Amino acid sequence: MRPELYIARRYLVARKSLGVIHAISTLSAIGMAVGTAALILILSVYNGFDRVIEESLSDLSPDVLVTPATGKFFVPSGPAFDALLNDPRVEQICSVVEEQVFVAYGGRQQLARAKGVDAVYEAESRLADHVVEGVFALHDGALPQAAVGVALAREMGIRPYFVEPLTLYYPRRGARIPVMGPTAALGSVKLHPAALVSLNATTDEELIVLPIDQMQHLLGLTDEVSGIELRLASNISVASHTHTPTASSASNQDGYTANQTGFNQNSDSANRTNSDQAVVSSSQTDSGNRTVSNSGQNASLSNNQTVSSPSNNRGLSSTRTGRKFLRELQELLGPDFLVQDRVQQQPALYKMMRYEKLAIYLILLFVVIIIASNIFGSLSMLSIAKRGDMETLRAMGANDRLVRRIFVWEGWLVSLIGLAAGLIVGVALSLAQQHYGFVKMPGGFFLQAYPVVLQPTDILWTALGVAAVGFAISLLAAPRHSSSTSASSTLR
């Protein structure tokens, strides 16, 4: 053992004639332990709320979104999209049309973000888990219905099953203002509200989900869509899948049965019944055929996968296999399309969440710095009490660097003991709350207990931060003696 470490350890455990200094060192270690445990706990609670937000967003945002690089709409046809249908890594494919529309209901008007979705989305969407009133069903026989964000519904007085329908307006393409007034140049559709959904504050204030054929009729579209949403299979490793989908391999493999338009919409699908809606069935037959529908048009994929949500809520770009899939998909579709994962679809939100966590970490680390000031005081008192010992060491040949390292080690050992105890307590409390939920949420929240997610990176950064703070404080508190002072002291 190095001499400075041995002496520092002896000073740390010694109790004779150093009662006050020992008590201050003990309090300093306890303070560092409390600060470390607080860092672990608060970061883990933030991770829990972060996970809740991500899961609610994942129920609306797809794993991958394909949009046109220029313009708003496109027709998803051709061999590239046919190949995409046959990729076993893709669990679910939905066509959507999104646009800002004008909504009128009961004499009230409001702007909203309308999202037209196909039969696959209607059958398999996890929005049904966020219904606060009504039933998530976009068709009642041949009657089209809509799901409305709960905040928007309350502002406009919308309730499910009311007789009065919602009316959505949008300017007709290429229409001029007629003699009868500007309202005659607006296209409109009417739908009855079937459900109120709640995901987050922003979505609740603007979202309306309706059948895609109604949205296309409102916008004056035929087969065009604004995007293709992909849900990826969670039980297939992207890294182990060596086949890269190509247009040439997509022609007639895996039992694909569709016409050349692939994703083309059936503009007459407003007359369909519930039996016409194809779904991605989680109870598949032995042949493993998967059905993908887009407004009345079916396509079968030979695949043995089950419908389940991917575990990576942070986005595909955060993993190597995910980045590989995005790169292959972008190469397949070409420069005319944008391929975005969940993080790229909402970059501002995820960036804000990262900055919030960094701010929390820095604030708590500043609290640890304040707590560590006790180490500064205890080292200053210890250097005064041990001045005679230091002169003895100098007389035996020790230099100022060795003497200073003794006190640096002394202060750092105090902080490391507090760090170790804080990590044990913080990790234990976090795991207990994560698995058993001892601390309950107050009020009428949908969460019964505070959500906690313990991440190894939080433990690592907490350990590095607290250790660095302890070392810096010890370095500042260690005494500095010049050679001349030592020599004069020795002569006296």
C-alpha positions as CSV (number, residue, x, y, z in Angstrom):
1,M,0.0,0.0,0.0
2,R,1.3,3.5,-0.8
3,P,2.4,5.4,2.3
4,E,0.2,8.4,1.8
5,L,-2.9,6.1,1.4
6,Y,-1.9,4.1,4.5
7,I,-1.5,7.3,6.6
8,A,-4.8,8.7,5.3
9,R,-6.6,5.5,6.1
10,R,-5.2,5.6,9.7
11,Y,-6.3,9.2,10.1
12,L,-9.8,8.3,8.9
13,V,-10.4,5.5,11.4
14,A,-8.5,7.1,14.4
15,R,-10.7,8.4,17.2
16,K,-8.2,9.5,19.9
17,S,-8.0,13.3,20.4
18,L,-9.8,13.9,17.1
19,G,-13.5,13.5,18.3
20,V,-14.7,16.7,16.7
21,I,-12.8,16.2,13.4
22,H,-14.0,12.6,13.2
23,A,-17.6,13.7,13.8
24,I,-17.3,16.3,11.0
25,S,-15.9,13.6,8.7
26,T,-18.7,11.2,9.6
27,L,-21.3,13.9,8.9
28,S,-19.5,14.7,5.6
29,A,-19.7,11.0,4.5
30,I,-23.4,10.8,5.5
31,G,-24.1,14.0,3.6
32,M,-22.3,12.6,0.5
33,A,-24.3,9.4,0.9
34,V,-27.6,11.3,1.1
35,G,-26.7,13.4,-2.0
36,T,-25.7,10.4,-4.0
37,A,-28.9,8.5,-3.1
38,A,-30.9,11.5,-4.0
39,L,-29.2,11.7,-7.4
40,I,-30.0,8.1,-8.1
41,L,-33.6,8.3,-6.9
42,I,-34.6,11.6,-8.6
43,L,-33.0,10.5,-11.9
44,S,-34.8,7.2,-11.7
45,V,-38.1,8.9,-11.1
46,Y,-37.5,11.2,-14.0
47,N,-36.7,8.1,-16.1
48,G,-40.0,6.7,-15.0
49,F,-42.1,9.7,-16.1
50,D,-40.0,9.9,-19.2
51,R,-40.9,6.3,-20.0
52,V,-44.6,7.0,-19.4
53,I,-44.4,9.9,-21.9
54,E,-42.6,7.8,-24.4
55,E,-45.1,5.0,-24.2
56,S,-48.0,7.4,-24.7
57,L,-46.2,8.9,-27.7
58,S,-45.4,5.5,-29.1
59,D,-49.1,4.7,-29.2
60,L,-49.6,7.5,-31.6
61,S,-46.3,7.8,-33.4
62,P,-45.1,4.8,-35.4
63,D,-41.7,3.2,-35.2
64,V,-40.9,4.4,-38.7
65,L,-42.7,7.1,-40.8
66,V,-42.2,7.4,-44.6
67,T,-43.1,10.8,-46.0
68,P,-42.4,12.5,-49.3
69,A,-39.2,14.6,-49.5
70,T,-41.1,17.3,-51.4
71,G,-44.8,18.1,-51.3
72,K,-47.4,16.8,-48.9
73,F,-48.9,13.8,-50.7
74,F,-47.8,10.8,-52.8
75,V,-49.2,7.6,-54.2
76,P,-47.5,4.6,-52.4
77,S,-47.1,2.3,-55.4
78,G,-44.3,0.5,-57.2
79,P,-41.9,-2.3,-56.5
80,A,-40.2,-0.5,-53.6
81,F,-43.4,-0.5,-51.6
82,D,-44.2,-4.0,-52.7
83,A,-40.8,-5.1,-51.3
84,L,-41.6,-3.3,-48.1
85,L,-44.7,-5.3,-47.7
86,N,-42.7,-8.5,-47.9
87,D,-40.0,-7.5,-45.3
88,P,-40.5,-9.9,-42.3
89,R,-39.1,-7.2,-40.0
90,V,-42.2,-5.0,-40.7
91,E,-45.0,-6.1,-38.5
92,Q,-47.7,-3.6,-39.5
93,I,-48.1,-1.1,-42.4
94,C,-50.7,1.7,-42.3
95,S,-51.5,4.5,-44.7
96,V,-52.3,7.9,-43.2
97,V,-53.4,11.3,-44.4
98,E,-52.8,14.2,-42.0
99,E,-53.7,17.8,-42.4
100,Q,-54.9,20.9,-40.4
101,V,-58.6,21.3,-40.8
102,F,-61.4,23.6,-39.6
103,V,-63.9,21.9,-37.2
104,A,-67.4,23.0,-36.3
105,Y,-69.6,21.5,-33.7
106,G,-72.6,23.0,-31.8
107,G,-71.9,26.5,-33.0
108,R,-68.3,26.4,-32.0
109,Q,-65.3,26.4,-34.3
110,Q,-61.7,25.4,-33.9
111,L,-58.6,24.4,-35.8
112,A,-57.5,20.8,-35.4
113,R,-55.0,18.2,-36.7
114,A,-57.1,15.6,-38.5
115,K,-55.5,12.1,-39.1
116,G,-57.1,9.8,-41.5
117,V,-56.2,6.1,-40.9
118,D,-56.9,2.9,-42.7
119,A,-58.5,-0.3,-41.5
120,V,-55.3,-1.8,-40.1
121,Y,-54.7,1.2,-37.9
122,E,-58.3,1.1,-36.7
123,A,-58.1,-2.5,-35.8
124,E,-54.6,-2.6,-34.2
125,S,-54.1,0.9,-32.9
126,R,-53.2,1.2,-29.2
127,L,-55.2,4.4,-29.0
128,A,-58.0,2.2,-27.7
129,D,-56.0,2.0,-24.4
130,H,-56.2,5.7,-24.1
131,V,-60.0,6.1,-24.4
132,V,-61.5,8.1,-21.6
133,E,-65.1,8.0,-22.9
134,G,-66.8,6.0,-25.6
135,V,-65.4,3.2,-27.7
136,F,-62.6,3.6,-30.2
137,A,-64.3,2.5,-33.5
138,L,-64.1,4.6,-36.6
139,H,-67.0,2.8,-38.3
140,D,-70.5,1.9,-37.1
141,G,-71.6,-0.3,-40.0
142,A,-71.3,2.1,-43.0
143,L,-71.4,5.2,-40.8
144,P,-68.0,6.9,-40.4
145,Q,-67.0,8.0,-36.9
146,A,-64.2,9.9,-35.3
147,A,-62.0,9.9,-32.1
148,V,-61.3,13.3,-30.6
149,G,-58.7,14.5,-28.2
150,V,-60.2,15.1,-24.8
151,A,-59.1,18.7,-24.4
152,L,-60.4,19.6,-27.8
153,A,-63.7,17.8,-27.1
154,R,-64.2,19.7,-23.8
155,E,-63.5,23.0,-25.4
156,M,-66.0,22.4,-28.1
157,G,-68.6,20.6,-26.0
158,I,-68.2,17.3,-27.9
159,R,-69.5,14.1,-26.3
160,P,-69.7,10.6,-27.8
161,Y,-73.0,9.4,-29.1
162,F,-74.5,12.8,-29.4
163,V,-76.9,13.2,-32.3
164,E,-75.1,16.2,-33.7
165,P,-72.1,15.3,-35.9
166,L,-68.7,16.9,-36.2
167,T,-68.2,18.9,-39.4
168,L,-64.7,19.2,-40.9
169,Y,-63.9,21.8,-43.5
170,Y,-61.0,22.1,-45.9
171,P,-60.5,24.3,-49.0
172,R,-61.2,22.5,-52.2
173,R,-58.1,22.0,-54.4
174,G,-58.0,24.7,-57.1
175,A,-61.3,26.2,-56.1
176,R,-62.0,29.9,-56.5
177,I,-64.2,32.0,-54.3
178,P,-67.7,31.6,-55.9
179,V,-70.5,34.1,-56.1
180,M,-72.3,32.5,-53.2
181,G,-69.4,33.2,-50.8
182,P,-66.1,31.7,-49.6
183,T,-67.9,28.9,-47.7
184,A,-69.0,27.3,-51.0
185,A,-65.3,26.8,-51.8
186,L,-64.8,24.5,-48.8
187,G,-65.1,20.8,-48.9
188,S,-66.7,19.2,-45.8
189,V,-67.4,15.8,-44.2
190,K,-69.6,15.0,-41.3
191,L,-68.8,12.3,-38.6
192,H,-70.2,11.3,-35.3
193,P,-67.8,11.4,-32.4
194,A,-67.3,7.8,-31.0
195,A,-64.6,8.3,-28.5
196,L,-62.5,10.8,-26.5
197,V,-58.8,9.9,-26.2
198,S,-56.1,11.3,-24.0
199,L,-52.3,10.9,-24.6
200,N,-50.6,14.2,-23.7
201,A,-51.5,17.9,-23.5
202,T,-50.5,18.8,-27.0
203,T,-52.2,15.9,-28.7
204,D,-55.4,16.2,-26.6
205,E,-55.8,19.8,-27.8
206,E,-55.7,19.2,-31.5
207,L,-56.2,15.5,-32.5
208,I,-59.1,14.1,-34.5
209,V,-58.8,10.5,-35.9
210,L,-61.1,9.5,-38.7
211,P,-61.3,7.0,-41.6
212,I,-58.8,7.6,-44.3
213,D,-61.5,7.6,-47.1
214,Q,-63.3,10.5,-45.4
215,M,-60.1,12.4,-45.1
216,Q,-59.2,11.8,-48.7
217,H,-62.7,12.9,-49.7
218,L,-62.3,16.1,-47.6
219,L,-58.9,17.0,-49.2
220,G,-60.0,16.0,-52.7
221,L,-57.5,13.1,-53.0
222,T,-58.0,9.8,-54.7
223,D,-55.1,7.4,-54.0
224,E,-52.7,9.8,-52.4
225,V,-51.5,9.6,-48.8
226,S,-49.4,11.9,-46.6
227,G,-47.4,9.1,-45.0
228,I,-46.8,5.4,-44.5
229,E,-46.5,4.2,-40.9
230,L,-44.5,1.1,-40.0
231,R,-44.6,-0.9,-36.8
232,L,-41.7,-3.2,-36.5
233,A,-41.7,-6.7,-35.0
234,S,-40.2,-6.9,-31.5
235,N,-39.5,-10.6,-31.6
236,I,-37.2,-10.4,-34.7
237,S,-33.6,-9.3,-34.4
238,V,-32.7,-6.8,-37.1
239,A,-29.1,-7.8,-36.8
240,S,-29.8,-11.4,-37.6
241,H,-31.9,-10.6,-40.6
242,T,-29.4,-10.6,-43.5
243,H,-31.8,-10.1,-46.3
244,T,-32.0,-6.6,-47.6
245,P,-35.3,-5.9,-49.3
246,T,-34.9,-5.0,-53.0
247,A,-37.3,-4.1,-55.7
248,S,-36.3,-7.1,-57.8
249,S,-37.0,-9.6,-54.9
250,A,-40.5,-8.2,-54.2
251,S,-42.4,-9.4,-57.2
252,N,-44.3,-12.5,-56.2
253,Q,-42.7,-13.9,-53.0
254,D,-44.2,-14.9,-49.6
255,G,-47.7,-15.2,-51.0
256,Y,-48.1,-11.5,-51.8
257,T,-51.4,-10.9,-53.5
258,A,-52.1,-7.3,-54.5
259,N,-52.4,-5.4,-57.7
260,Q,-49.6,-3.1,-59.1
261,T,-50.7,-0.2,-57.0
262,G,-49.8,-2.0,-53.8
263,F,-51.0,0.6,-51.3
264,N,-53.6,2.4,-53.6
265,Q,-56.7,3.5,-51.8
266,N,-60.2,2.4,-52.7
267,S,-62.0,5.7,-53.0
268,D,-65.3,4.0,-52.9
269,S,-64.6,2.3,-49.5
270,A,-67.0,4.6,-47.7
271,N,-69.7,2.0,-48.4
272,R,-67.8,-0.8,-46.8
273,T,-69.2,-2.7,-43.8
274,N,-67.4,-3.9,-40.8
275,S,-66.8,-7.3,-42.5
276,D,-64.8,-5.5,-45.2
277,Q,-62.2,-4.3,-42.7
278,A,-59.0,-6.4,-42.8
279,V,-56.9,-6.5,-39.7
280,V,-53.5,-7.7,-38.6
281,S,-54.6,-10.7,-36.7
282,S,-52.5,-11.7,-33.7
283,S,-54.1,-15.2,-33.8
284,Q,-52.6,-16.3,-37.1
285,T,-53.1,-19.6,-38.9
286,D,-50.5,-22.3,-39.2
287,S,-49.5,-21.0,-42.5
288,G,-48.4,-17.7,-40.9
289,N,-50.1,-15.5,-43.4
290,R,-50.3,-11.8,-42.3
291,T,-53.0,-9.5,-43.7
292,V,-52.3,-5.9,-44.4
293,S,-55.2,-3.8,-45.5
294,N,-55.4,-0.3,-46.9
295,S,-59.0,0.9,-47.2
296,G,-60.5,-2.3,-48.6
297,Q,-57.4,-3.7,-50.3
298,N,-55.6,-6.7,-48.9
299,A,-52.1,-8.0,-49.1
300,S,-50.8,-11.2,-47.5
301,L,-47.3,-11.7,-46.1
302,S,-45.9,-15.1,-45.2
303,N,-44.7,-14.5,-41.7
304,N,-45.0,-16.2,-38.3
305,Q,-44.8,-13.0,-36.3
306,T,-47.2,-11.8,-33.7
307,V,-48.3,-8.2,-33.2
308,S,-46.4,-6.7,-30.3
309,S,-45.0,-3.4,-29.6
310,P,-41.2,-2.8,-30.0
311,S,-39.3,-2.3,-26.8
312,N,-37.2,0.6,-28.1
313,N,-39.3,3.7,-27.4
314,R,-36.3,5.9,-27.9
315,G,-36.2,5.3,-31.6
316,L,-34.3,3.1,-34.0
317,S,-31.4,5.5,-34.5
318,S,-30.3,4.8,-30.9
319,T,-29.2,1.3,-31.8
320,R,-26.8,-0.1,-34.4
321,T,-29.4,-2.6,-35.8
322,G,-32.0,0.2,-35.9
323,R,-29.7,2.5,-37.9
324,K,-29.0,-0.4,-40.3
325,F,-32.7,-0.9,-40.9
326,L,-33.3,2.8,-41.5
327,R,-30.4,3.0,-43.9
328,E,-31.6,0.0,-45.9
329,L,-35.1,1.4,-46.0
330,Q,-33.9,4.8,-47.2
331,E,-31.7,3.1,-49.9
332,L,-34.8,1.1,-51.0
333,L,-37.1,4.0,-51.3
334,G,-34.6,6.5,-52.7
335,P,-34.1,10.2,-52.3
336,D,-37.7,11.1,-53.0
337,F,-38.8,9.9,-49.6
338,L,-37.9,10.7,-46.0
339,V,-37.5,7.8,-43.5
340,Q,-37.8,8.9,-39.9
341,D,-37.8,6.9,-36.6
342,R,-39.8,8.1,-33.6
343,V,-37.1,10.5,-32.3
344,Q,-36.6,12.1,-35.8
345,Q,-40.4,12.6,-36.0
346,Q,-40.4,14.8,-32.9
347,P,-36.8,16.0,-32.5
348,A,-37.7,19.1,-30.4
349,L,-39.6,17.0,-27.8
350,Y,-36.9,14.4,-27.3
351,K,-34.1,17.1,-27.3
352,M,-36.1,18.9,-24.6
353,M,-36.4,15.7,-22.5
354,R,-32.6,15.2,-22.7
355,Y,-31.8,18.8,-21.7
356,E,-34.3,18.5,-18.8
357,K,-32.5,15.4,-17.4
358,L,-29.1,17.1,-17.8
359,A,-30.4,20.1,-15.9
360,I,-31.7,17.9,-13.1
361,Y,-28.3,16.1,-12.9
362,L,-26.4,19.4,-12.8
363,I,-28.7,20.9,-10.1
364,L,-28.4,17.9,-7.9
365,L,-24.6,17.8,-8.5
366,F,-24.4,21.4,-7.3
367,V,-26.2,20.3,-4.1
368,V,-23.6,17.6,-3.7
369,I,-20.9,20.3,-4.0
370,I,-22.4,22.3,-1.2
371,I,-22.6,19.1,1.0
372,A,-19.0,18.4,0.1
373,S,-17.9,21.7,1.6
374,N,-17.9,19.9,5.0
375,I,-15.0,17.9,3.8
376,F,-13.1,21.2,3.2
377,G,-13.7,22.1,6.8
378,S,-12.7,18.8,8.3
379,L,-9.5,18.7,6.2
380,S,-8.5,22.2,7.3
381,M,-9.0,21.2,11.0
382,L,-7.1,17.9,10.4
383,S,-4.2,19.7,8.8
384,I,-3.9,22.0,11.9
385,A,-4.2,19.1,14.3
386,K,-1.6,17.0,12.5
387,R,1.0,19.8,11.9
388,G,3.5,18.1,14.2
389,D,3.1,14.8,12.4
390,M,3.7,16.5,9.1
391,E,6.9,18.1,10.4
392,T,8.1,14.7,11.6
393,L,7.4,13.2,8.2
394,R,9.4,16.1,6.6
395,A,12.3,15.5,8.9
396,M,12.2,11.8,7.8
397,G,12.5,12.9,4.2
398,A,9.0,13.4,3.0
399,N,8.4,16.2,0.5
400,D,5.4,18.6,0.3
401,R,3.8,16.5,-2.4
402,L,3.6,13.4,-0.2
403,V,2.2,15.4,2.7
404,R,-0.4,17.0,0.4
405,R,-1.4,13.7,-1.0
406,I,-2.1,12.4,2.5
407,F,-4.8,15.0,3.0
408,V,-6.1,14.6,-0.6
409,W,-6.5,10.9,0.1
410,E,-8.1,11.6,3.4
411,G,-10.8,13.8,2.0
412,W,-11.4,11.6,-1.0
413,L,-11.8,8.5,1.1
414,V,-14.5,10.3,3.1
415,S,-16.3,11.2,-0.2
416,L,-15.9,7.6,-1.6
417,I,-17.3,6.1,1.5
418,G,-20.3,8.3,1.2
419,L,-20.5,7.6,-2.5
420,A,-20.6,3.8,-1.9
421,A,-23.2,4.0,0.8
422,G,-25.3,6.4,-1.3
423,L,-25.2,4.1,-4.3
424,I,-26.3,1.1,-2.3
425,V,-29.1,3.0,-0.7
426,G,-30.2,4.7,-3.9
427,V,-30.2,1.6,-6.0
428,A,-32.0,-0.4,-3.3
429,L,-34.7,2.2,-2.9
430,S,-35.1,2.6,-6.7
431,L,-35.4,-1.1,-7.3
432,A,-37.9,-1.5,-4.5
433,Q,-40.1,1.3,-5.8
434,Q,-39.7,0.1,-9.4
435,H,-40.9,-3.5,-8.5
436,Y,-43.2,-2.9,-5.6
437,G,-44.4,0.7,-5.8
438,F,-44.3,1.6,-2.1
439,V,-44.7,5.3,-2.6
440,K,-48.1,6.0,-4.2
441,M,-49.1,8.9,-6.4
442,P,-51.3,11.5,-4.7
443,G,-54.6,12.6,-6.3
444,G,-56.5,10.9,-9.0
445,F,-53.7,10.1,-11.5
446,F,-53.9,7.1,-13.7
447,L,-50.6,6.0,-12.2
448,Q,-51.0,4.3,-8.8
449,A,-47.3,4.7,-7.7
450,Y,-44.4,6.9,-8.7
451,P,-42.9,5.4,-11.9
452,V,-39.2,4.5,-11.5
453,V,-36.8,3.2,-14.1
454,L,-33.2,2.5,-12.9
455,Q,-30.7,2.9,-15.7
456,P,-27.0,1.8,-15.4
457,T,-25.8,5.0,-17.1
458,D,-27.4,7.0,-14.3
459,I,-25.4,5.0,-11.7
460,L,-22.2,5.5,-13.8
461,W,-22.6,9.3,-14.2
462,T,-23.6,9.7,-10.5
463,A,-20.5,7.8,-9.4
464,L,-18.3,9.8,-11.7
465,G,-19.8,13.1,-10.7
466,V,-19.7,12.6,-7.0
467,A,-16.2,11.1,-7.1
468,A,-15.0,14.1,-9.1
469,V,-16.6,16.5,-6.7
470,G,-15.0,14.8,-3.7
471,F,-11.6,14.7,-5.4
472,A,-11.8,18.4,-6.4
473,I,-12.8,19.5,-2.8
474,S,-10.0,17.4,-1.3
475,L,-7.5,18.9,-3.7
476,L,-8.6,22.4,-2.8
477,A,-8.5,21.7,1.0
478,A,-5.2,20.0,1.1
479,P,-2.5,22.2,2.8
480,R,0.3,23.7,0.7
481,H,3.7,24.1,2.4
482,S,6.8,25.6,0.8
483,S,10.2,24.1,1.2
484,S,11.5,27.3,3.0
485,T,8.7,27.2,5.5
486,S,9.5,23.6,6.2
487,A,13.1,24.2,6.6
488,S,12.6,27.2,9.0
489,S,10.2,25.2,11.1
490,T,12.7,22.4,11.4
491,L,15.5,24.8,12.5
492,R,13.2,26.3,15.2
